[in-house]
Amino acid sequence: MNLVGQWSEIERGLPDAWSSVQLHLTVADEGRCDRAAALLGPANPGRHGKDVFFATARRGAGIGPDAVRRLLRKLDAEAIDAKLELVASEEAPGEKLSERKTMQAGWQEALHGLPPDWSDVYAEVRLDSTDYLERAALLLAPVNPARYGGATGFRFRSASTFGYGVSPAMAGRCLARCDEEGITGEVEILRSLSDSFPVGTQGPVWLVGGRSV
C-alpha cells in the first residue's frame, strides 16, 4: 500500500473528534531519508536515522490532514518505499466535531430563516482551514464558487425557482459532499431578495465592494 493509502487507513481509525496526530515514517532505504524529509519539509519533520517524525492538526498550528496527503503523494510519485504509523492522537477538548452542525445542515437552517417568497440569495462558505480550499472548490464547482471574502471563503448565488444562481437543493448536495469528506466550516446567507421577477435579465445584481455579484 502506498503512503497516501496508509494515511487514509490511519485517518479512518481515528476518533471523530481528533484534533492533532503524531506520525512516524520509517524509510526502507536510509539513503533516501534526506529526500523524504525534504519532501515533508512543510510539516517541519524531525529525523533520526531512517525514522522521520511529523505531526498534523485539524486547526491551529501545523499542517492539515489534506496537506499531509499532498506531501505523501509526492513521496509516492518518487517511489520512496516507507511505512507510516500512528504514534499518538489527541481529541478536541471542547465541542466534538461529530456533534458539530454540518455545512449542509447550516445551509438548510439559513434557508429556513428566509421569508417564504425568497427568490435570490448571496451566500458565503467559510472553511475551517486553508487546507480544504482546493478540494472544496472542486466539490462545490456546481454552485460556481468565487474566492471572495476571507482567506478561506467562497461565495455563491442561489435562486429559489429561476434566474441566476444554483438551486438550493444543488447547493445542499454540494455542501453534503464536503461534509462527507470531513471538510468543515460554516455557511451564512449574506444578502437576500424576495419575489424578484427579472425581465430580460438573468436576475438582480448586487454591488459588493465595487464589484457586481
C-alpha positions in Angstrom: 0.0 0.0 0.0 1.4 3.4 -0.9 1.8 6.2 1.6 -1.4 8.0 0.7 -3.3 4.8 1.2 -1.6 4.2 4.6 -2.6 7.7 5.7 -6.2 7.2 4.6 -6.3 4.0 6.6 -4.9 5.8 9.7 -7.5 8.6 9.3 -10.3 6.0 9.2 -9.2 4.6 12.6 -9.0 8.0 14.3 -11.8 9.2 16.7 -14.3 11.5 15.2 -13.2 14.4 17.4 -9.4 14.1 16.8 -7.6 17.4 16.8 -3.9 16.5 16.3 -1.9 13.5 15.3 1.8 12.5 15.7 3.1 10.3 12.8 6.2 8.2 12.3 7.6 7.4 8.9 10.1 4.6 8.5 12.0 4.8 5.2 13.2 1.5 3.9 16.3 2.9 2.2 18.3 5.1 4.6 19.9 6.7 1.5 16.5 8.2 0.6 15.7 9.6 4.0 17.1 13.0 3.2 14.8 13.2 0.2 11.8 12.0 2.1 12.4 14.6 4.9 12.9 17.3 2.2 9.6 16.5 0.6 7.9 16.6 4.0 9.5 20.0 4.7 6.3 22.0 5.2 5.4 19.6 8.0 8.6 20.6 9.8 9.7 16.9 10.3 12.3 15.6 12.7 14.6 12.8 11.7 16.7 10.2 13.4 18.4 7.7 11.0 15.7 6.0 8.9 12.9 7.5 11.1 11.1 10.7 10.3 8.6 12.2 12.7 6.0 14.9 11.9 2.5 16.0 13.0 -0.8 17.2 11.6 -3.6 19.2 13.2 -7.2 20.0 12.1 -6.9 23.5 13.5 -4.3 25.9 14.7 -0.6 25.4 14.2 0.7 22.8 11.9 -0.3 21.5 8.5 -3.8 20.0 8.0 -4.7 16.4 7.0 -5.2 17.3 3.3 -1.7 18.9 3.2 -0.3 15.6 4.7 -2.0 13.7 1.8 -0.5 16.1 -0.8 3.0 15.7 0.7 2.8 11.9 0.9 1.6 11.9 -2.7 5.0 13.5 -3.6 6.8 10.7 -1.9 4.7 8.1 -3.7 5.5 9.8 -7.0 9.2 9.3 -6.4 8.6 5.7 -5.3 10.0 6.2 -1.8 9.4 2.9 0.0 8.3 3.7 3.6 5.9 2.7 6.3 3.6 5.3 8.0 2.5 4.7 11.6 0.4 6.5 14.1 2.3 7.5 17.3 -0.4 9.4 19.2 -3.6 11.4 18.7 -5.4 14.0 20.7 -9.1 14.9 20.8 -10.5 18.4 20.8 -11.2 19.4 24.5 -14.5 21.1 23.9 -17.1 20.6 21.2 -16.9 17.2 19.5 -16.6 17.5 15.7 -19.1 14.7 15.3 -21.7 16.8 17.1 -21.0 20.0 15.2 -23.5 21.2 12.7 -22.7 20.1 9.2 -22.4 22.6 6.4 -25.5 21.1 4.7 -27.4 21.5 8.0 -26.2 25.1 8.3 -27.4 25.8 4.8 -30.9 24.4 5.5 -31.1 26.3 8.7 -30.1 29.5 6.9 -32.8 28.9 4.2 -35.4 28.3 6.9 -34.7 31.8 8.3 -35.7 33.4 5.0 -39.3 34.6 4.1 -41.4 32.1 2.2 -41.2 34.2 -1.0 -37.4 34.5 -1.2 -36.1 34.5 -4.7 -32.4 35.2 -4.6 -29.6 34.9 -2.1 -25.9 35.6 -1.9 -24.2 33.2 0.5 -20.7 32.5 1.8 -19.0 29.3 2.8 -16.2 29.8 5.4 -13.9 26.8 5.7 -12.1 26.0 8.9 -8.7 25.6 7.2 -6.9 26.7 4.0 -6.0 23.1 3.5 -9.6 22.5 2.5 -9.7 25.1 -0.3 -8.5 23.1 -3.2 -10.8 20.1 -2.6 -13.8 22.2 -1.5 -13.5 24.2 -4.7 -13.8 21.0 -6.7 -16.8 19.6 -4.7 -18.6 23.0 -4.8 -18.0 23.5 -8.5 -21.7 23.2 -9.5 -22.5 26.3 -7.3 -19.9 28.4 -9.3 -18.0 29.4 -6.1 -16.0 32.6 -6.2 -13.0 33.2 -4.0 -14.2 36.3 -2.2 -14.3 37.3 1.4 -11.9 35.9 4.0 -8.8 33.7 3.4 -11.0 30.6 3.5 -14.2 32.0 2.0 -16.2 31.0 -1.1 -19.3 32.9 -2.2 -22.1 31.8 -4.4 -25.6 32.7 -5.5 -28.7 30.7 -5.3 -32.2 31.2 -6.8 -35.3 29.6 -5.5 -37.1 28.9 -8.8 -35.5 30.7 -11.8 -32.9 33.3 -12.7 -29.1 33.4 -12.0 -27.8 31.1 -9.3 -27.7 27.4 -8.3 -30.9 25.8 -7.0 -31.0 25.5 -3.2 -31.2 21.7 -3.5 -28.0 21.5 -5.6 -26.2 23.8 -3.1 -27.2 21.5 -0.3 -25.9 18.4 -2.2 -22.6 20.1 -2.9 -22.2 21.0 0.8 -23.1 17.5 1.8 -20.3 16.2 -0.4 -17.9 18.4 1.6 -19.3 17.1 4.8 -18.8 13.5 3.7 -15.1 14.2 3.1 -14.6 15.7 6.5 -14.4 19.3 5.2 -15.7 21.6 8.0 -16.8 25.2 8.0 -19.8 27.4 8.2 -22.4 28.7 5.8 -24.1 32.2 6.0 -26.5 34.0 3.8 -25.2 37.5 3.4 -28.0 39.0 1.3 -31.4 38.0 0.1 -34.3 39.3 -2.1 -37.9 38.3 -2.1 -40.3 38.0 -5.0 -37.9 39.4 -7.6 -39.0 38.9 -11.2 -36.3 39.6 -13.8 -37.4 40.9 -17.2 -34.9 40.4 -20.0 -32.1 39.6 -17.5 -30.9 36.6 -15.5 -31.7 38.3 -12.2 -30.8 41.1 -9.8 -27.2 42.3 -9.3 -25.7 43.2 -6.0 -22.7 45.6 -5.7 -20.3 44.4 -3.1 -17.0 46.2 -2.6 -17.4 47.9 -6.0 -18.0 44.5 -7.7 -21.1 43.2 -9.3 -22.1 39.8 -7.9 
